[in-house]
């Protein structure tokens, strides 16, 4: 009967350990860590895109400076009235028109770059927000996971104390035998015999075993012929 008490405590410990290894918070945290990692990679790409476009915009702006200066110079020459030759004047006016068109083209190109830059900045903001959210959730899940783990550790420690107390009452050879069988049978070394059925393997005893078990001395350690576990007779064994 003490073996069954030990089995009950050992099964609880196994259950707590199973829960520790399968905490939903652990799975969620792993997924969130992956997500944060992916977002970090995407953010690096987004940062690169933004800085590339910033360079493009600076270049487009720089391209405009000499053309604007030149148009201003030519326009001043026209406005000053110093150019009196008709052909030269009309060439100058033609050049200013050319420069105006060129400036228009360059400004269009710059506007296009600025639009792309704004989009890239907006993308980066979205990624930053998503990363902050995932990271926040991760911190929360880790905190919850730690609390659940601490609770389970307490339960294991408590059960372990009970186990030690029960194990101390059992003869060393019986304990060793129970542990050896348990190691081979999913942690269940001893099972109660209930209504002529081994609760370790759920198989019913045959008539010969029923007779043999019923006749066995109360202290004799019996083994299930089907699964090899220690079977413990109880008031419900039906012998
Ligand atoms: Zn069995």
py3Dmol code that shows the C-alpha trace and the ligand (Angstrom):
import py3Dmol

protein = """\
ATOM      1  CA  UNK A   1       0.000   0.000   0.000  1.00  0.00           C
ATOM      2  CA  UNK A   2       2.909   2.343   0.701  1.00  0.00           C
ATOM      3  CA  UNK A   3       4.178   1.562  -2.813  1.00  0.00           C
ATOM      4  CA  UNK A   4       0.887   2.896  -4.176  1.00  0.00           C
ATOM      5  CA  UNK A   5       1.363   6.071  -2.105  1.00  0.00           C
ATOM      6  CA  UNK A   6       4.852   6.381  -3.561  1.00  0.00           C
ATOM      7  CA  UNK A   7       3.502   5.771  -7.067  1.00  0.00           C
ATOM      8  CA  UNK A   8       0.883   8.496  -6.580  1.00  0.00           C
ATOM      9  CA  UNK A   9       3.519  11.032  -5.505  1.00  0.00           C
ATOM     10  CA  UNK A  10       5.877   9.992  -8.309  1.00  0.00           C
ATOM     11  CA  UNK A  11       3.084  10.341 -10.850  1.00  0.00           C
ATOM     12  CA  UNK A  12       2.341  13.850  -9.517  1.00  0.00           C
ATOM     13  CA  UNK A  13       6.012  14.793  -9.800  1.00  0.00           C
ATOM     14  CA  UNK A  14       6.107  13.444 -13.367  1.00  0.00           C
ATOM     15  CA  UNK A  15       2.994  15.474 -14.169  1.00  0.00           C
ATOM     16  CA  UNK A  16       4.482  18.674 -12.726  1.00  0.00           C
ATOM     17  CA  UNK A  17       7.673  18.086 -14.704  1.00  0.00           C
ATOM     18  CA  UNK A  18       5.654  17.470 -17.855  1.00  0.00           C
ATOM     19  CA  UNK A  19       3.799  20.734 -17.285  1.00  0.00           C
ATOM     20  CA  UNK A  20       7.099  22.531 -16.683  1.00  0.00           C
ATOM     21  CA  UNK A  21       8.469  21.264 -19.990  1.00  0.00           C
ATOM     22  CA  UNK A  22       5.250  22.134 -21.831  1.00  0.00           C
ATOM     23  CA  UNK A  23       4.314  25.525 -20.392  1.00  0.00           C
ATOM     24  CA  UNK A  24       2.240  27.359 -23.031  1.00  0.00           C
ATOM     25  CA  UNK A  25       4.185  30.501 -22.063  1.00  0.00           C
ATOM     26  CA  UNK A  26       7.407  28.806 -23.249  1.00  0.00           C
ATOM     27  CA  UNK A  27       5.929  28.076 -26.678  1.00  0.00           C
ATOM     28  CA  UNK A  28       4.494  31.573 -26.944  1.00  0.00           C
ATOM     29  CA  UNK A  29       7.768  33.161 -25.797  1.00  0.00           C
ATOM     30  CA  UNK A  30       9.727  31.176 -28.400  1.00  0.00           C
ATOM     31  CA  UNK A  31       7.336  32.324 -31.143  1.00  0.00           C
ATOM     32  CA  UNK A  32       7.578  35.939 -29.951  1.00  0.00           C
ATOM     33  CA  UNK A  33      11.367  35.788 -29.820  1.00  0.00           C
ATOM     34  CA  UNK A  34      11.367  34.579 -33.417  1.00  0.00           C
ATOM     35  CA  UNK A  35       8.964  37.385 -34.358  1.00  0.00           C
ATOM     36  CA  UNK A  36      11.141  40.027 -32.666  1.00  0.00           C
ATOM     37  CA  UNK A  37      14.176  38.610 -34.483  1.00  0.00           C
ATOM     38  CA  UNK A  38      12.380  38.777 -37.830  1.00  0.00           C
ATOM     39  CA  UNK A  39      11.266  42.332 -37.139  1.00  0.00           C
ATOM     40  CA  UNK A  40      14.831  43.289 -36.199  1.00  0.00           C
ATOM     41  CA  UNK A  41      15.993  41.996 -39.589  1.00  0.00           C
ATOM     42  CA  UNK A  42      13.197  43.868 -41.344  1.00  0.00           C
ATOM     43  CA  UNK A  43      14.098  47.011 -39.393  1.00  0.00           C
ATOM     44  CA  UNK A  44      17.712  46.813 -40.549  1.00  0.00           C
ATOM     45  CA  UNK A  45      16.453  46.622 -44.148  1.00  0.00           C
ATOM     46  CA  UNK A  46      14.031  49.509 -43.499  1.00  0.00           C
ATOM     47  CA  UNK A  47      16.793  51.662 -41.952  1.00  0.00           C
ATOM     48  CA  UNK A  48      18.950  50.997 -45.013  1.00  0.00           C
ATOM     49  CA  UNK A  49      16.096  51.911 -47.349  1.00  0.00           C
ATOM     50  CA  UNK A  50      15.475  55.176 -45.469  1.00  0.00           C
ATOM     51  CA  UNK A  51      19.126  56.214 -45.404  1.00  0.00           C
ATOM     52  CA  UNK A  52      19.561  55.334 -49.091  1.00  0.00           C
ATOM     53  CA  UNK A  53      16.585  57.507 -49.979  1.00  0.00           C
ATOM     54  CA  UNK A  54      17.842  60.314 -47.724  1.00  0.00           C
ATOM     55  CA  UNK A  55      21.087  60.222 -49.711  1.00  0.00           C
ATOM     56  CA  UNK A  56      19.129  60.214 -52.973  1.00  0.00           C
ATOM     57  CA  UNK A  57      17.158  63.230 -51.818  1.00  0.00           C
ATOM     58  CA  UNK A  58      20.304  65.111 -50.758  1.00  0.00           C
ATOM     59  CA  UNK A  59      21.827  64.300 -54.139  1.00  0.00           C
ATOM     60  CA  UNK A  60      18.701  65.491 -55.977  1.00  0.00           C
ATOM     61  CA  UNK A  61      18.736  68.715 -53.946  1.00  0.00           C
ATOM     62  CA  UNK A  62      22.458  69.190 -54.650  1.00  0.00           C
ATOM     63  CA  UNK A  63      21.851  68.628 -58.373  1.00  0.00           C
ATOM     64  CA  UNK A  64      19.400  71.526 -58.354  1.00  0.00           C
ATOM     65  CA  UNK A  65      21.722  74.086 -56.751  1.00  0.00           C
ATOM     66  CA  UNK A  66      24.072  74.832 -59.702  1.00  0.00           C
ATOM     67  CA  UNK A  67      21.213  74.821 -62.222  1.00  0.00           C
ATOM     68  CA  UNK A  68      19.200  77.313 -60.145  1.00  0.00           C
ATOM     69  CA  UNK A  69      22.294  79.494 -59.661  1.00  0.00           C
ATOM     70  CA  UNK A  70      22.978  79.483 -63.350  1.00  0.00           C
ATOM     71  CA  UNK A  71      19.409  80.427 -64.241  1.00  0.00           C
ATOM     72  CA  UNK A  72      19.541  83.262 -61.684  1.00  0.00           C
ATOM     73  CA  UNK A  73      22.786  84.529 -63.216  1.00  0.00           C
ATOM     74  CA  UNK A  74      21.421  84.437 -66.771  1.00  0.00           C
ATOM     75  CA  UNK A  75      18.152  86.009 -65.678  1.00  0.00           C
ATOM     76  CA  UNK A  76      20.087  88.848 -63.996  1.00  0.00           C
ATOM     77  CA  UNK A  77      22.028  89.412 -67.213  1.00  0.00           C
ATOM     78  CA  UNK A  78      18.762  89.694 -69.103  1.00  0.00           C
ATOM     79  CA  UNK A  79      17.199  91.937 -66.464  1.00  0.00           C
ATOM     80  CA  UNK A  80      20.247  94.193 -66.171  1.00  0.00           C
ATOM     81  CA  UNK A  81      19.812  95.405 -69.729  1.00  0.00           C
ATOM     82  CA  UNK A  82      23.582  95.075 -70.338  1.00  0.00           C
ATOM     83  CA  UNK A  83      23.036  92.622 -73.180  1.00  0.00           C
ATOM     84  CA  UNK A  84      22.017  94.700 -76.138  1.00  0.00           C
ATOM     85  CA  UNK A  85      22.787  92.348 -78.994  1.00  0.00           C
ATOM     86  CA  UNK A  86      19.527  90.804 -80.176  1.00  0.00           C
ATOM     87  CA  UNK A  87      20.896  87.344 -80.982  1.00  0.00           C
ATOM     88  CA  UNK A  88      22.778  87.065 -77.701  1.00  0.00           C
ATOM     89  CA  UNK A  89      19.684  88.200 -75.825  1.00  0.00           C
ATOM     90  CA  UNK A  90      17.428  85.713 -77.535  1.00  0.00           C
ATOM     91  CA  UNK A  91      20.009  82.951 -76.897  1.00  0.00           C
ATOM     92  CA  UNK A  92      20.021  83.940 -73.242  1.00  0.00           C
ATOM     93  CA  UNK A  93      16.234  83.847 -73.057  1.00  0.00           C
ATOM     94  CA  UNK A  94      16.285  80.431 -74.744  1.00  0.00           C
ATOM     95  CA  UNK A  95      18.851  79.199 -72.243  1.00  0.00           C
ATOM     96  CA  UNK A  96      16.801  80.426 -69.289  1.00  0.00           C
ATOM     97  CA  UNK A  97      13.807  78.525 -70.683  1.00  0.00           C
ATOM     98  CA  UNK A  98      15.953  75.396 -71.032  1.00  0.00           C
ATOM     99  CA  UNK A  99      17.227  75.839 -67.481  1.00  0.00           C
ATOM    100  CA  UNK A 100      13.683  76.337 -66.186  1.00  0.00           C
ATOM    101  CA  UNK A 101      12.600  73.112 -67.814  1.00  0.00           C
ATOM    102  CA  UNK A 102      15.657  71.312 -66.433  1.00  0.00           C
ATOM    103  CA  UNK A 103      14.896  72.632 -62.950  1.00  0.00           C
ATOM    104  CA  UNK A 104      11.309  71.407 -63.322  1.00  0.00           C
ATOM    105  CA  UNK A 105      12.508  67.928 -64.258  1.00  0.00           C
ATOM    106  CA  UNK A 106      14.973  67.823 -61.370  1.00  0.00           C
ATOM    107  CA  UNK A 107      12.274  69.008 -58.943  1.00  0.00           C
ATOM    108  CA  UNK A 108       9.922  66.299 -60.193  1.00  0.00           C
ATOM    109  CA  UNK A 109      12.653  63.719 -59.660  1.00  0.00           C
ATOM    110  CA  UNK A 110      13.277  65.060 -56.153  1.00  0.00           C
ATOM    111  CA  UNK A 111       9.578  64.973 -55.333  1.00  0.00           C
ATOM    112  CA  UNK A 112       9.457  61.355 -56.438  1.00  0.00           C
ATOM    113  CA  UNK A 113      12.379  60.530 -54.140  1.00  0.00           C
ATOM    114  CA  UNK A 114      10.722  62.428 -51.272  1.00  0.00           C
ATOM    115  CA  UNK A 115       7.519  60.454 -51.743  1.00  0.00           C
ATOM    116  CA  UNK A 116       9.464  57.191 -51.658  1.00  0.00           C
ATOM    117  CA  UNK A 117      11.311  58.420 -48.578  1.00  0.00           C
ATOM    118  CA  UNK A 118       8.042  59.221 -46.796  1.00  0.00           C
ATOM    119  CA  UNK A 119       6.727  55.751 -47.596  1.00  0.00           C
ATOM    120  CA  UNK A 120       9.939  54.141 -46.398  1.00  0.00           C
ATOM    121  CA  UNK A 121       9.780  56.174 -43.172  1.00  0.00           C
ATOM    122  CA  UNK A 122       6.146  55.149 -42.647  1.00  0.00           C
ATOM    123  CA  UNK A 123       7.078  51.480 -43.214  1.00  0.00           C
ATOM    124  CA  UNK A 124       9.871  51.823 -40.691  1.00  0.00           C
ATOM    125  CA  UNK A 125       7.489  53.364 -38.136  1.00  0.00           C
ATOM    126  CA  UNK A 126       5.060  50.481 -38.588  1.00  0.00           C
ATOM    127  CA  UNK A 127       7.892  47.997 -38.072  1.00  0.00           C
ATOM    128  CA  UNK A 128       9.076  49.835 -34.968  1.00  0.00           C
ATOM    129  CA  UNK A 129       5.560  49.770 -33.525  1.00  0.00           C
ATOM    130  CA  UNK A 130       5.160  46.067 -34.341  1.00  0.00           C
ATOM    131  CA  UNK A 131       8.525  45.300 -32.773  1.00  0.00           C
ATOM    132  CA  UNK A 132       7.680  47.273 -29.622  1.00  0.00           C
ATOM    133  CA  UNK A 133       4.373  45.413 -29.361  1.00  0.00           C
ATOM    134  CA  UNK A 134       5.941  41.972 -29.852  1.00  0.00           C
ATOM    135  CA  UNK A 135       8.714  42.819 -27.410  1.00  0.00           C
ATOM    136  CA  UNK A 136       6.197  44.060 -24.826  1.00  0.00           C
ATOM    137  CA  UNK A 137       4.139  40.904 -25.159  1.00  0.00           C
ATOM    138  CA  UNK A 138       7.311  38.814 -24.880  1.00  0.00           C
ATOM    139  CA  UNK A 139       8.252  40.511 -21.601  1.00  0.00           C
ATOM    140  CA  UNK A 140       4.740  39.870 -20.291  1.00  0.00           C
ATOM    141  CA  UNK A 141       4.755  36.206 -21.351  1.00  0.00           C
ATOM    142  CA  UNK A 142       8.209  35.667 -19.821  1.00  0.00           C
ATOM    143  CA  UNK A 143       6.985  37.147 -16.520  1.00  0.00           C
ATOM    144  CA  UNK A 144       3.909  34.904 -16.550  1.00  0.00           C
ATOM    145  CA  UNK A 145       6.027  31.890 -17.525  1.00  0.00           C
ATOM    146  CA  UNK A 146       8.440  32.531 -14.654  1.00  0.00           C
ATOM    147  CA  UNK A 147       5.567  32.749 -12.175  1.00  0.00           C
ATOM    148  CA  UNK A 148       4.062  29.491 -13.491  1.00  0.00           C
ATOM    149  CA  UNK A 149       7.482  27.827 -13.355  1.00  0.00           C
ATOM    150  CA  UNK A 150       8.081  29.007  -9.766  1.00  0.00           C
ATOM    151  CA  UNK A 151       4.669  27.664  -8.731  1.00  0.00           C
ATOM    152  CA  UNK A 152       5.398  24.282 -10.332  1.00  0.00           C
ATOM    153  CA  UNK A 153       8.854  24.192  -8.741  1.00  0.00           C
ATOM    154  CA  UNK A 154       7.203  24.713  -5.355  1.00  0.00           C
ATOM    155  CA  UNK A 155       4.794  21.865  -6.051  1.00  0.00           C
ATOM    156  CA  UNK A 156       7.640  19.604  -7.126  1.00  0.00           C
ATOM    157  CA  UNK A 157       9.639  20.453  -3.989  1.00  0.00           C
ATOM    158  CA  UNK A 158       6.630  19.747  -1.803  1.00  0.00           C
ATOM    159  CA  UNK A 159       5.908  16.441  -3.568  1.00  0.00           C
ATOM    160  CA  UNK A 160       9.570  15.508  -3.373  1.00  0.00           C
ATOM    161  CA  UNK A 161       9.457  15.909   0.415  1.00  0.00           C
ATOM    162  CA  UNK A 162       6.441  13.625   0.568  1.00  0.00           C
ATOM    163  CA  UNK A 163       8.216  11.151  -1.678  1.00  0.00           C
ATOM    164  CA  UNK A 164      11.310  11.110   0.485  1.00  0.00           C
ATOM    165  CA  UNK A 165       9.173  10.439   3.554  1.00  0.00           C
ATOM    166  CA  UNK A 166       7.279   7.567   1.891  1.00  0.00           C
ATOM    167  CA  UNK A 167      10.422   6.097   0.302  1.00  0.00           C
ATOM    168  CA  UNK A 168      12.165   6.073   3.688  1.00  0.00           C
ATOM    169  CA  UNK A 169       9.529   3.654   4.957  1.00  0.00           C
ATOM    170  CA  UNK A 170      10.138   1.103   2.188  1.00  0.00           C
ATOM    171  CA  UNK A 171      12.775  -1.628   2.184  1.00  0.00           C
ATOM    172  CA  UNK A 172      15.686  -0.727  -0.076  1.00  0.00           C
ATOM    173  CA  UNK A 173      15.382  -3.764  -2.365  1.00  0.00           C
ATOM    174  CA  UNK A 174      11.650  -3.201  -2.945  1.00  0.00           C
ATOM    175  CA  UNK A 175      12.246   0.488  -3.678  1.00  0.00           C
ATOM    176  CA  UNK A 176      15.017  -0.409  -6.096  1.00  0.00           C
ATOM    177  CA  UNK A 177      12.794  -2.954  -7.839  1.00  0.00           C
ATOM    178  CA  UNK A 178       9.915  -0.462  -8.107  1.00  0.00           C
ATOM    179  CA  UNK A 179      12.213   2.161  -9.604  1.00  0.00           C
ATOM    180  CA  UNK A 180      13.768  -0.244 -12.085  1.00  0.00           C
ATOM    181  CA  UNK A 181      10.340  -1.386 -13.328  1.00  0.00           C
ATOM    182  CA  UNK A 182       9.057   2.215 -13.391  1.00  0.00           C
ATOM    183  CA  UNK A 183      11.988   3.336 -15.516  1.00  0.00           C
ATOM    184  CA  UNK A 184      10.971   0.764 -18.144  1.00  0.00           C
ATOM    185  CA  UNK A 185       7.216   1.395 -17.938  1.00  0.00           C
ATOM    186  CA  UNK A 186       6.636   5.134 -18.292  1.00  0.00           C
ATOM    187  CA  UNK A 187       7.304   5.903 -14.639  1.00  0.00           C
ATOM    188  CA  UNK A 188       4.711   3.453 -13.323  1.00  0.00           C
ATOM    189  CA  UNK A 189       6.399   0.680 -11.323  1.00  0.00           C
ATOM    190  CA  UNK A 190       3.470  -0.299  -9.123  1.00  0.00           C
ATOM    191  CA  UNK A 191      -0.243  -0.541  -9.825  1.00  0.00           C
ATOM    192  CA  UNK A 192      -3.291  -1.443  -7.788  1.00  0.00           C
ATOM    193  CA  UNK A 193      -5.229  -4.578  -8.576  1.00  0.00           C
ATOM    194  CA  UNK A 194      -8.859  -3.513  -8.979  1.00  0.00           C
ATOM    195  CA  UNK A 195     -11.658  -5.986  -9.775  1.00  0.00           C
ATOM    196  CA  UNK A 196      -9.085  -8.535 -10.935  1.00  0.00           C
ATOM    197  CA  UNK A 197      -7.595  -6.067 -13.349  1.00  0.00           C
ATOM    198  CA  UNK A 198      -4.036  -4.653 -13.210  1.00  0.00           C
ATOM    199  CA  UNK A 199      -4.460  -0.867 -13.373  1.00  0.00           C
ATOM    200  CA  UNK A 200      -0.972  -0.593 -14.845  1.00  0.00           C
ATOM    201  CA  UNK A 201      -1.793  -2.395 -18.101  1.00  0.00           C
ATOM    202  CA  UNK A 202      -5.608  -2.604 -17.706  1.00  0.00           C
ATOM    203  CA  UNK A 203      -5.546  -6.332 -18.434  1.00  0.00           C
ATOM    204  CA  UNK A 204      -7.601  -8.812 -16.463  1.00  0.00           C
ATOM    205  CA  UNK A 205      -5.947 -11.613 -14.520  1.00  0.00           C
ATOM    206  CA  UNK A 206      -6.407 -15.130 -15.772  1.00  0.00           C
ATOM    207  CA  UNK A 207      -8.019 -17.723 -13.535  1.00  0.00           C
ATOM    208  CA  UNK A 208      -4.701 -19.267 -12.502  1.00  0.00           C
ATOM    209  CA  UNK A 209      -3.270 -15.894 -11.411  1.00  0.00           C
ATOM    210  CA  UNK A 210      -6.454 -15.055  -9.511  1.00  0.00           C
ATOM    211  CA  UNK A 211      -6.038 -18.278  -7.579  1.00  0.00           C
ATOM    212  CA  UNK A 212      -2.315 -17.732  -7.030  1.00  0.00           C
ATOM    213  CA  UNK A 213      -2.703 -14.065  -5.960  1.00  0.00           C
ATOM    214  CA  UNK A 214      -5.591 -14.939  -3.615  1.00  0.00           C
ATOM    215  CA  UNK A 215      -3.462 -17.604  -1.958  1.00  0.00           C
ATOM    216  CA  UNK A 216      -0.305 -15.472  -1.697  1.00  0.00           C
ATOM    217  CA  UNK A 217       0.838 -14.244   1.715  1.00  0.00           C
ATOM    218  CA  UNK A 218      -0.219 -10.673   2.469  1.00  0.00           C
ATOM    219  CA  UNK A 219       3.408  -9.470   2.456  1.00  0.00           C
ATOM    220  CA  UNK A 220       4.388 -11.196  -0.764  1.00  0.00           C
ATOM    221  CA  UNK A 221       5.253  -8.836  -3.592  1.00  0.00           C
ATOM    222  CA  UNK A 222       3.240  -9.819  -6.667  1.00  0.00           C
ATOM    223  CA  UNK A 223       4.057  -9.115 -10.288  1.00  0.00           C
ATOM    224  CA  UNK A 224       1.601  -8.635 -13.143  1.00  0.00           C
ATOM    225  CA  UNK A 225       2.320 -11.388 -15.663  1.00  0.00           C
ATOM    226  CA  UNK A 226       1.138  -9.150 -18.501  1.00  0.00           C
ATOM    227  CA  UNK A 227       3.151  -5.956 -17.930  1.00  0.00           C
ATOM    228  CA  UNK A 228       5.730  -6.891 -15.328  1.00  0.00           C
ATOM    229  CA  UNK A 229       4.675  -4.184 -12.844  1.00  0.00           C
ATOM    230  CA  UNK A 230       4.303  -4.790  -9.130  1.00  0.00           C
ATOM    231  CA  UNK A 231       0.576  -5.309  -8.450  1.00  0.00           C
ATOM    232  CA  UNK A 232      -0.754  -4.281  -5.071  1.00  0.00           C
ATOM    233  CA  UNK A 233      -3.782  -6.007  -3.621  1.00  0.00           C
ATOM    234  CA  UNK A 234      -6.458  -3.699  -2.210  1.00  0.00           C
ATOM    235  CA  UNK A 235      -9.938  -4.127  -0.760  1.00  0.00           C
ATOM    236  CA  UNK A 236     -11.276  -3.728  -4.326  1.00  0.00           C
ATOM    237  CA  UNK A 237      -9.066  -6.396  -5.878  1.00  0.00           C
ATOM    238  CA  UNK A 238     -11.887  -8.943  -6.078  1.00  0.00           C
ATOM    239  CA  UNK A 239      -9.770 -11.842  -4.933  1.00  0.00           C
TER     240      UNK A 239
END
"""
ligand_1 = """\
1
ZN
Zn -0.187 -5.179 -15.674
"""
view = py3Dmol.view(width=600, height=400)
view.addModel(protein, "pdb")
view.setStyle({"model": 0}, {"cartoon": {"style": "trace"}})
view.addModel(ligand_1, "xyz")
view.setStyle({"model": 1}, {"stick": {}})
view.zoomTo()
view.show()
